[in-house]
Amino acid sequence: MSELLKVGVIGAGYLGKFHIENWKTIAGASLVGFYDPDKANAIAVSDKYELPCFETGEDLIEHCDVVDIAAPTDHHAFWCEKAIKKGKHVFVEKPLAA
């Protein structure tokens, strides 16, 4: 059996929650956690989905094979660049950069 892809989600707002829900249903993926800078939201999402919230996006990226970027549009390029420089696969909401 192949290893599961370790996936992390950056951004747990409106769309990020949908991404979390969907990654949990994909047989070949293991959702390792998420990062959201809004601490109150991060706690709520962590409790709801029983999923670890990483202290920083950079720390999350270190623990993933795939980084799903569901952060606000003006943060897409920033997080894409960080993930790509670490050799990670990137899934990003459109647009790629704004």
Backbone as XML, in Angstrom:
<?xml version="1.0"?>
<chain id="A" units="angstrom">
  <residue number="1" name="MET">
    <atom name="N" x="0.837" y="-1.185" z="0.000"/>
    <atom name="CA" x="0.000" y="0.000" z="0.000"/>
    <atom name="C" x="0.879" y="1.244" z="0.000"/>
  </residue>
  <residue number="2" name="SER">
    <atom name="N" x="0.491" y="2.243" z="-0.752"/>
    <atom name="CA" x="1.237" y="3.492" z="-0.824"/>
    <atom name="C" x="1.066" y="4.295" z="0.454"/>
  </residue>
  <residue number="3" name="GLU">
    <atom name="N" x="2.069" y="5.124" z="0.728"/>
    <atom name="CA" x="1.960" y="6.028" z="1.870"/>
    <atom name="C" x="0.919" y="7.090" z="1.583"/>
  </residue>
  <residue number="4" name="LEU">
    <atom name="N" x="0.262" y="7.539" z="2.640"/>
    <atom name="CA" x="-0.698" y="8.626" z="2.501"/>
    <atom name="C" x="0.043" y="9.942" z="2.319"/>
  </residue>
  <residue number="5" name="LEU">
    <atom name="N" x="-0.529" y="10.830" z="1.518"/>
    <atom name="CA" x="0.009" y="12.181" z="1.396"/>
    <atom name="C" x="-0.368" y="12.960" z="2.646"/>
  </residue>
  <residue number="6" name="LYS">
    <atom name="N" x="0.613" y="13.599" z="3.255"/>
    <atom name="CA" x="0.358" y="14.415" z="4.443"/>
    <atom name="C" x="-0.028" y="15.818" z="3.976"/>
  </residue>
  <residue number="7" name="VAL">
    <atom name="N" x="-1.237" y="16.233" z="4.343"/>
    <atom name="CA" x="-1.802" y="17.495" z="3.871"/>
    <atom name="C" x="-1.999" y="18.455" z="5.036"/>
  </residue>
  <residue number="8" name="GLY">
    <atom name="N" x="-1.677" y="19.719" z="4.796"/>
    <atom name="CA" x="-1.952" y="20.780" z="5.759"/>
    <atom name="C" x="-2.685" y="21.908" z="5.067"/>
  </residue>
  <residue number="9" name="VAL">
    <atom name="N" x="-3.584" y="22.546" z="5.792"/>
    <atom name="CA" x="-4.384" y="23.642" z="5.241"/>
    <atom name="C" x="-3.965" y="24.949" z="5.906"/>
  </residue>
  <residue number="10" name="ILE">
    <atom name="N" x="-3.673" y="25.946" z="5.088"/>
    <atom name="CA" x="-3.378" y="27.282" z="5.603"/>
    <atom name="C" x="-4.604" y="28.146" z="5.369"/>
  </residue>
  <residue number="11" name="GLY">
    <atom name="N" x="-5.197" y="28.579" z="6.470"/>
    <atom name="CA" x="-6.418" y="29.383" z="6.423"/>
    <atom name="C" x="-7.618" y="28.517" z="6.756"/>
  </residue>
  <residue number="12" name="ALA">
    <atom name="N" x="-8.284" y="28.824" z="7.855"/>
    <atom name="CA" x="-9.435" y="28.027" z="8.290"/>
    <atom name="C" x="-10.673" y="28.903" z="8.423"/>
  </residue>
  <residue number="13" name="GLY">
    <atom name="N" x="-10.799" y="29.821" z="7.479"/>
    <atom name="CA" x="-11.996" y="30.652" z="7.439"/>
    <atom name="C" x="-13.112" y="29.933" z="6.712"/>
  </residue>
  <residue number="14" name="TYR">
    <atom name="N" x="-13.972" y="30.683" z="6.066"/>
    <atom name="CA" x="-15.146" y="30.120" z="5.396"/>
    <atom name="C" x="-14.772" y="28.996" z="4.430"/>
  </residue>
  <residue number="15" name="LEU">
    <atom name="N" x="-13.884" y="29.278" z="3.472"/>
    <atom name="CA" x="-13.494" y="28.253" z="2.495"/>
    <atom name="C" x="-12.547" y="27.213" z="3.083"/>
  </residue>
  <residue number="16" name="GLY">
    <atom name="N" x="-11.688" y="27.632" z="3.973"/>
    <atom name="CA" x="-10.755" y="26.696" z="4.586"/>
    <atom name="C" x="-11.454" y="25.556" z="5.301"/>
  </residue>
  <residue number="17" name="LYS">
    <atom name="N" x="-12.584" y="25.851" z="5.923"/>
    <atom name="CA" x="-13.346" y="24.798" z="6.612"/>
    <atom name="C" x="-13.867" y="23.763" z="5.618"/>
  </residue>
  <residue number="18" name="PHE">
    <atom name="N" x="-14.300" y="24.219" z="4.442"/>
    <atom name="CA" x="-14.729" y="23.272" z="3.403"/>
    <atom name="C" x="-13.556" y="22.403" z="2.958"/>
  </residue>
  <residue number="19" name="HIS">
    <atom name="N" x="-12.388" y="23.014" z="2.822"/>
    <atom name="CA" x="-11.198" y="22.259" z="2.418"/>
    <atom name="C" x="-10.872" y="21.194" z="3.467"/>
  </residue>
  <residue number="20" name="ILE">
    <atom name="N" x="-10.919" y="21.577" z="4.738"/>
    <atom name="CA" x="-10.653" y="20.620" z="5.816"/>
    <atom name="C" x="-11.636" y="19.457" z="5.743"/>
  </residue>
  <residue number="21" name="GLU">
    <atom name="N" x="-12.911" y="19.776" z="5.617"/>
    <atom name="CA" x="-13.940" y="18.726" z="5.545"/>
    <atom name="C" x="-13.685" y="17.778" z="4.378"/>
  </residue>
  <residue number="22" name="ASN">
    <atom name="N" x="-13.325" y="18.337" z="3.235"/>
    <atom name="CA" x="-13.117" y="17.501" z="2.052"/>
    <atom name="C" x="-11.838" y="16.670" z="2.130"/>
  </residue>
  <residue number="23" name="TRP">
    <atom name="N" x="-10.754" y="17.233" z="2.637"/>
    <atom name="CA" x="-9.522" y="16.449" z="2.766"/>
    <atom name="C" x="-9.743" y="15.253" z="3.682"/>
  </residue>
  <residue number="24" name="LYS">
    <atom name="N" x="-10.608" y="15.406" z="4.674"/>
    <atom name="CA" x="-10.865" y="14.299" z="5.605"/>
    <atom name="C" x="-11.553" y="13.116" z="4.925"/>
  </residue>
  <residue number="25" name="THR">
    <atom name="N" x="-12.118" y="13.330" z="3.735"/>
    <atom name="CA" x="-12.837" y="12.258" z="3.038"/>
    <atom name="C" x="-11.998" y="11.580" z="1.954"/>
  </residue>
  <residue number="26" name="ILE">
    <atom name="N" x="-10.805" y="12.071" z="1.695"/>
    <atom name="CA" x="-9.975" y="11.542" z="0.610"/>
    <atom name="C" x="-9.098" y="10.405" z="1.137"/>
  </residue>
  <residue number="27" name="ALA">
    <atom name="N" x="-9.296" y="9.231" z="0.564"/>
    <atom name="CA" x="-8.636" y="8.016" z="1.059"/>
    <atom name="C" x="-7.112" y="8.092" z="1.019"/>
  </residue>
  <residue number="28" name="GLY">
    <atom name="N" x="-6.531" y="8.755" z="0.041"/>
    <atom name="CA" x="-5.082" y="8.794" z="-0.095"/>
    <atom name="C" x="-4.406" y="9.920" z="0.653"/>
  </residue>
  <residue number="29" name="ALA">
    <atom name="N" x="-5.173" y="10.635" z="1.471"/>
    <atom name="CA" x="-4.628" y="11.801" z="2.168"/>
    <atom name="C" x="-4.785" y="11.659" z="3.676"/>
  </residue>
  <residue number="30" name="SER">
    <atom name="N" x="-3.817" y="12.200" z="4.374"/>
    <atom name="CA" x="-3.871" y="12.277" z="5.830"/>
    <atom name="C" x="-3.742" y="13.750" z="6.204"/>
  </residue>
  <residue number="31" name="LEU">
    <atom name="N" x="-4.785" y="14.312" z="6.763"/>
    <atom name="CA" x="-4.784" y="15.723" z="7.148"/>
    <atom name="C" x="-4.025" y="15.858" z="8.463"/>
  </residue>
  <residue number="32" name="VAL">
    <atom name="N" x="-2.853" y="16.499" z="8.412"/>
    <atom name="CA" x="-2.009" y="16.597" z="9.604"/>
    <atom name="C" x="-2.362" y="17.783" z="10.481"/>
  </residue>
  <residue number="33" name="GLY">
    <atom name="N" x="-3.047" y="18.772" z="9.923"/>
    <atom name="CA" x="-3.423" y="19.938" z="10.705"/>
    <atom name="C" x="-3.631" y="21.144" z="9.821"/>
  </residue>
  <residue number="34" name="PHE">
    <atom name="N" x="-3.729" y="22.295" z="10.481"/>
    <atom name="CA" x="-3.977" y="23.540" z="9.771"/>
    <atom name="C" x="-3.311" y="24.685" z="10.518"/>
  </residue>
  <residue number="35" name="TYR">
    <atom name="N" x="-3.258" y="25.838" z="9.861"/>
    <atom name="CA" x="-2.786" y="27.073" z="10.487"/>
    <atom name="C" x="-3.782" y="28.168" z="10.175"/>
  </residue>
  <residue number="36" name="ASP">
    <atom name="N" x="-4.142" y="28.926" z="11.192"/>
    <atom name="CA" x="-4.966" y="30.120" z="11.022"/>
    <atom name="C" x="-4.478" y="31.146" z="12.039"/>
  </residue>
  <residue number="37" name="PRO">
    <atom name="N" x="-4.207" y="32.380" z="11.606"/>
    <atom name="CA" x="-3.665" y="33.375" z="12.529"/>
    <atom name="C" x="-4.671" y="33.881" z="13.564"/>
  </residue>
  <residue number="38" name="ASP">
    <atom name="N" x="-5.950" y="33.681" z="13.316"/>
    <atom name="CA" x="-6.991" y="34.100" z="14.260"/>
    <atom name="C" x="-7.104" y="33.022" z="15.340"/>
  </residue>
  <residue number="39" name="LYS">
    <atom name="N" x="-6.556" y="33.294" z="16.511"/>
    <atom name="CA" x="-6.463" y="32.277" z="17.565"/>
    <atom name="C" x="-7.824" y="31.752" z="18.000"/>
  </residue>
  <residue number="40" name="ALA">
    <atom name="N" x="-8.818" y="32.633" z="18.135"/>
    <atom name="CA" x="-10.156" y="32.184" z="18.548"/>
    <atom name="C" x="-10.747" y="31.242" z="17.499"/>
  </residue>
  <residue number="41" name="ASN">
    <atom name="N" x="-10.603" y="31.596" z="16.235"/>
    <atom name="CA" x="-11.093" y="30.732" z="15.162"/>
    <atom name="C" x="-10.310" y="29.421" z="15.132"/>
  </residue>
  <residue number="42" name="ALA">
    <atom name="N" x="-9.009" y="29.499" z="15.319"/>
    <atom name="CA" x="-8.169" y="28.297" z="15.300"/>
    <atom name="C" x="-8.607" y="27.307" z="16.379"/>
  </residue>
  <residue number="43" name="ILE">
    <atom name="N" x="-8.899" y="27.798" z="17.561"/>
    <atom name="CA" x="-9.348" y="26.923" z="18.652"/>
    <atom name="C" x="-10.686" y="26.289" z="18.301"/>
  </residue>
  <residue number="44" name="ALA">
    <atom name="N" x="-11.608" y="27.094" z="17.775"/>
    <atom name="CA" x="-12.937" y="26.584" z="17.412"/>
    <atom name="C" x="-12.841" y="25.515" z="16.325"/>
  </residue>
  <residue number="45" name="VAL">
    <atom name="N" x="-12.036" y="25.768" z="15.307"/>
    <atom name="CA" x="-11.879" y="24.808" z="14.204"/>
    <atom name="C" x="-11.179" y="23.542" z="14.698"/>
  </residue>
  <residue number="46" name="SER">
    <atom name="N" x="-10.167" y="23.706" z="15.521"/>
    <atom name="CA" x="-9.453" y="22.559" z="16.079"/>
    <atom name="C" x="-10.397" y="21.668" z="16.883"/>
  </residue>
  <residue number="47" name="ASP">
    <atom name="N" x="-11.234" y="22.288" z="17.692"/>
    <atom name="CA" x="-12.204" y="21.530" z="18.493"/>
    <atom name="C" x="-13.245" y="20.850" z="17.612"/>
  </residue>
  <residue number="48" name="LYS">
    <atom name="N" x="-13.774" y="21.581" z="16.635"/>
    <atom name="CA" x="-14.835" y="21.043" z="15.781"/>
    <atom name="C" x="-14.366" y="19.842" z="14.966"/>
  </residue>
  <residue number="49" name="TYR">
    <atom name="N" x="-13.177" y="19.944" z="14.384"/>
    <atom name="CA" x="-12.688" y="18.900" z="13.481"/>
    <atom name="C" x="-11.689" y="17.943" z="14.141"/>
  </residue>
  <residue number="50" name="GLU">
    <atom name="N" x="-11.436" y="18.154" z="15.440"/>
    <atom name="CA" x="-10.463" y="17.328" z="16.168"/>
    <atom name="C" x="-9.160" y="17.235" z="15.389"/>
  </residue>
  <residue number="51" name="LEU">
    <atom name="N" x="-8.619" y="18.413" z="15.104"/>
    <atom name="CA" x="-7.460" y="18.545" z="14.231"/>
    <atom name="C" x="-6.468" y="19.508" z="14.861"/>
  </residue>
  <residue number="52" name="PRO">
    <atom name="N" x="-5.177" y="19.192" z="14.842"/>
    <atom name="CA" x="-4.208" y="20.107" z="15.428"/>
    <atom name="C" x="-4.069" y="21.406" z="14.638"/>
  </residue>
  <residue number="53" name="CYS">
    <atom name="N" x="-3.922" y="22.482" z="15.384"/>
    <atom name="CA" x="-3.632" y="23.790" z="14.788"/>
    <atom name="C" x="-2.164" y="24.091" z="15.062"/>
  </residue>
  <residue number="54" name="PHE">
    <atom name="N" x="-1.415" y="24.368" z="14.019"/>
    <atom name="CA" x="-0.001" y="24.687" z="14.173"/>
    <atom name="C" x="0.158" y="26.151" z="14.564"/>
  </residue>
  <residue number="55" name="GLU">
    <atom name="N" x="1.210" y="26.434" z="15.319"/>
    <atom name="CA" x="1.469" y="27.798" z="15.792"/>
    <atom name="C" x="1.828" y="28.750" z="14.660"/>
  </residue>
  <residue number="56" name="THR">
    <atom name="N" x="2.501" y="28.222" z="13.628"/>
    <atom name="CA" x="2.875" y="29.054" z="12.482"/>
    <atom name="C" x="2.623" y="28.281" z="11.191"/>
  </residue>
  <residue number="57" name="GLY">
    <atom name="N" x="2.430" y="29.030" z="10.121"/>
    <atom name="CA" x="2.285" y="28.400" z="8.816"/>
    <atom name="C" x="3.560" y="27.698" z="8.392"/>
  </residue>
  <residue number="58" name="GLU">
    <atom name="N" x="4.687" y="28.279" z="8.754"/>
    <atom name="CA" x="5.976" y="27.680" z="8.414"/>
    <atom name="C" x="6.136" y="26.309" z="9.075"/>
  </residue>
  <residue number="59" name="ASP">
    <atom name="N" x="5.706" y="26.198" z="10.321"/>
    <atom name="CA" x="5.784" y="24.918" z="11.028"/>
    <atom name="C" x="4.876" y="23.883" z="10.361"/>
  </residue>
  <residue number="60" name="LEU">
    <atom name="N" x="3.692" y="24.297" z="9.974"/>
    <atom name="CA" x="2.776" y="23.395" z="9.267"/>
    <atom name="C" x="3.416" y="22.896" z="7.972"/>
  </residue>
  <residue number="61" name="ILE">
    <atom name="N" x="3.988" y="23.810" z="7.199"/>
    <atom name="CA" x="4.618" y="23.452" z="5.924"/>
    <atom name="C" x="5.693" y="22.383" z="6.127"/>
  </residue>
  <residue number="62" name="GLU">
    <atom name="N" x="6.452" y="22.473" z="7.202"/>
    <atom name="CA" x="7.512" y="21.494" z="7.490"/>
    <atom name="C" x="6.965" y="20.082" z="7.681"/>
  </residue>
  <residue number="63" name="HIS">
    <atom name="N" x="5.714" y="19.959" z="8.095"/>
    <atom name="CA" x="5.132" y="18.654" z="8.422"/>
    <atom name="C" x="4.262" y="18.065" z="7.308"/>
  </residue>
  <residue number="64" name="CYS">
    <atom name="N" x="4.237" y="18.700" z="6.137"/>
    <atom name="CA" x="3.327" y="18.294" z="5.057"/>
    <atom name="C" x="4.070" y="17.882" z="3.798"/>
  </residue>
  <residue number="65" name="ASP">
    <atom name="N" x="3.359" y="17.110" z="2.975"/>
    <atom name="CA" x="3.773" y="16.865" z="1.597"/>
    <atom name="C" x="3.035" y="17.829" z="0.674"/>
  </residue>
  <residue number="66" name="VAL">
    <atom name="N" x="1.800" y="18.139" z="1.051"/>
    <atom name="CA" x="0.906" y="18.995" z="0.266"/>
    <atom name="C" x="0.428" y="20.134" z="1.153"/>
  </residue>
  <residue number="67" name="VAL">
    <atom name="N" x="0.505" y="21.356" z="0.632"/>
    <atom name="CA" x="-0.005" y="22.520" z="1.351"/>
    <atom name="C" x="-1.194" y="23.071" z="0.576"/>
  </residue>
  <residue number="68" name="ASP">
    <atom name="N" x="-2.340" y="23.092" z="1.230"/>
    <atom name="CA" x="-3.576" y="23.633" z="0.657"/>
    <atom name="C" x="-3.725" y="25.050" z="1.193"/>
  </residue>
  <residue number="69" name="ILE">
    <atom name="N" x="-3.665" y="26.019" z="0.301"/>
    <atom name="CA" x="-3.719" y="27.421" z="0.714"/>
    <atom name="C" x="-5.123" y="27.962" z="0.505"/>
  </residue>
  <residue number="70" name="ALA">
    <atom name="N" x="-5.817" y="28.158" z="1.628"/>
    <atom name="CA" x="-7.179" y="28.690" z="1.618"/>
    <atom name="C" x="-7.225" y="30.007" z="2.390"/>
  </residue>
  <residue number="71" name="ALA">
    <atom name="N" x="-6.090" y="30.666" z="2.450"/>
    <atom name="CA" x="-5.979" y="31.965" z="3.122"/>
    <atom name="C" x="-6.607" y="33.044" z="2.235"/>
  </residue>
  <residue number="72" name="PRO">
    <atom name="N" x="-6.779" y="34.252" z="2.768"/>
    <atom name="CA" x="-7.280" y="35.343" z="1.928"/>
    <atom name="C" x="-6.397" y="35.548" z="0.689"/>
  </residue>
  <residue number="73" name="THR">
    <atom name="N" x="-7.019" y="35.983" z="-0.387"/>
    <atom name="CA" x="-6.359" y="36.116" z="-1.691"/>
    <atom name="C" x="-5.038" y="36.869" z="-1.630"/>
  </residue>
  <residue number="74" name="ASP">
    <atom name="N" x="-4.980" y="37.942" z="-0.859"/>
    <atom name="CA" x="-3.749" y="38.737" z="-0.822"/>
    <atom name="C" x="-2.602" y="38.026" z="-0.089"/>
  </residue>
  <residue number="75" name="HIS">
    <atom name="N" x="-2.851" y="36.844" z="0.447"/>
    <atom name="CA" x="-1.807" y="36.042" z="1.093"/>
    <atom name="C" x="-1.396" y="34.829" z="0.256"/>
  </residue>
  <residue number="76" name="HIS">
    <atom name="N" x="-2.068" y="34.590" z="-0.864"/>
    <atom name="CA" x="-1.785" y="33.406" z="-1.681"/>
    <atom name="C" x="-0.328" y="33.335" z="-2.125"/>
  </residue>
  <residue number="77" name="ALA">
    <atom name="N" x="0.174" y="34.389" z="-2.731"/>
    <atom name="CA" x="1.547" y="34.372" z="-3.256"/>
    <atom name="C" x="2.562" y="34.139" z="-2.139"/>
  </residue>
  <residue number="78" name="PHE">
    <atom name="N" x="2.356" y="34.781" z="-1.003"/>
    <atom name="CA" x="3.262" y="34.638" z="0.143"/>
    <atom name="C" x="3.390" y="33.174" z="0.562"/>
  </residue>
  <residue number="79" name="TRP">
    <atom name="N" x="2.247" y="32.513" z="0.769"/>
    <atom name="CA" x="2.269" y="31.125" z="1.234"/>
    <atom name="C" x="2.693" y="30.162" z="0.127"/>
  </residue>
  <residue number="80" name="CYS">
    <atom name="N" x="2.304" y="30.433" z="-1.107"/>
    <atom name="CA" x="2.756" y="29.595" z="-2.232"/>
    <atom name="C" x="4.274" y="29.589" z="-2.312"/>
  </residue>
  <residue number="81" name="GLU">
    <atom name="N" x="4.863" y="30.757" z="-2.238"/>
    <atom name="CA" x="6.319" y="30.865" z="-2.338"/>
    <atom name="C" x="7.005" y="30.098" z="-1.211"/>
  </residue>
  <residue number="82" name="LYS">
    <atom name="N" x="6.502" y="30.247" z="0.009"/>
    <atom name="CA" x="7.105" y="29.534" z="1.142"/>
    <atom name="C" x="7.029" y="28.017" z="0.954"/>
  </residue>
  <residue number="83" name="ALA">
    <atom name="N" x="5.863" y="27.524" z="0.521"/>
    <atom name="CA" x="5.684" y="26.081" z="0.341"/>
    <atom name="C" x="6.540" y="25.549" z="-0.809"/>
  </residue>
  <residue number="84" name="ILE">
    <atom name="N" x="6.565" y="26.270" z="-1.916"/>
    <atom name="CA" x="7.340" y="25.839" z="-3.085"/>
    <atom name="C" x="8.834" y="25.804" z="-2.763"/>
  </residue>
  <residue number="85" name="LYS">
    <atom name="N" x="9.313" y="26.801" z="-2.030"/>
    <atom name="CA" x="10.732" y="26.828" z="-1.659"/>
    <atom name="C" x="11.117" y="25.648" z="-0.773"/>
  </residue>
  <residue number="86" name="LYS">
    <atom name="N" x="10.145" y="25.069" z="-0.087"/>
    <atom name="CA" x="10.390" y="23.888" z="0.744"/>
    <atom name="C" x="10.130" y="22.591" z="-0.022"/>
  </residue>
  <residue number="87" name="GLY">
    <atom name="N" x="9.837" y="22.711" z="-1.328"/>
    <atom name="CA" x="9.638" y="21.530" z="-2.163"/>
    <atom name="C" x="8.298" y="20.841" z="-1.971"/>
  </residue>
  <residue number="88" name="LYS">
    <atom name="N" x="7.308" y="21.581" z="-1.520"/>
    <atom name="CA" x="5.991" y="21.000" z="-1.256"/>
    <atom name="C" x="5.079" y="21.137" z="-2.473"/>
  </residue>
  <residue number="89" name="HIS">
    <atom name="N" x="4.133" y="20.212" z="-2.583"/>
    <atom name="CA" x="3.071" y="20.338" z="-3.574"/>
    <atom name="C" x="2.104" y="21.392" z="-3.043"/>
  </residue>
  <residue number="90" name="VAL">
    <atom name="N" x="1.537" y="22.186" z="-3.947"/>
    <atom name="CA" x="0.661" y="23.282" z="-3.526"/>
    <atom name="C" x="-0.688" y="23.179" z="-4.218"/>
  </residue>
  <residue number="91" name="PHE">
    <atom name="N" x="-1.728" y="23.296" z="-3.425"/>
    <atom name="CA" x="-3.102" y="23.425" z="-3.913"/>
    <atom name="C" x="-3.563" y="24.778" z="-3.404"/>
  </residue>
  <residue number="92" name="VAL">
    <atom name="N" x="-3.973" y="25.661" z="-4.326"/>
    <atom name="CA" x="-4.301" y="27.022" z="-3.902"/>
    <atom name="C" x="-5.607" y="27.483" z="-4.525"/>
  </residue>
  <residue number="93" name="GLU">
    <atom name="N" x="-6.401" y="28.180" z="-3.719"/>
    <atom name="CA" x="-7.610" y="28.818" z="-4.228"/>
    <atom name="C" x="-7.199" y="29.850" z="-5.276"/>
  </residue>
  <residue number="94" name="LYS">
    <atom name="N" x="-8.039" y="30.086" z="-6.250"/>
    <atom name="CA" x="-7.726" y="31.114" z="-7.239"/>
    <atom name="C" x="-8.072" y="32.487" z="-6.676"/>
  </residue>
  <residue number="95" name="PRO">
    <atom name="N" x="-7.447" y="33.525" z="-7.103"/>
    <atom name="CA" x="-6.290" y="33.558" z="-8.007"/>
    <atom name="C" x="-5.018" y="33.164" z="-7.266"/>
  </residue>
  <residue number="96" name="LEU">
    <atom name="N" x="-4.028" y="32.741" z="-8.048"/>
    <atom name="CA" x="-2.753" y="32.336" z="-7.474"/>
    <atom name="C" x="-2.102" y="33.488" z="-6.721"/>
  </residue>
  <residue number="97" name="ALA">
    <atom name="N" x="-2.198" y="34.682" z="-7.263"/>
    <atom name="CA" x="-1.628" y="35.863" z="-6.613"/>
    <atom name="C" x="-2.497" y="37.064" z="-6.929"/>
  </residue>
  <residue number="98" name="ALA">
    <atom name="N" x="-2.461" y="38.016" z="-6.024"/>
    <atom name="CA" x="-3.245" y="39.243" z="-6.229"/>
    <atom name="C" x="-2.412" y="40.451" z="-5.863"/>
  </residue>
</chain>
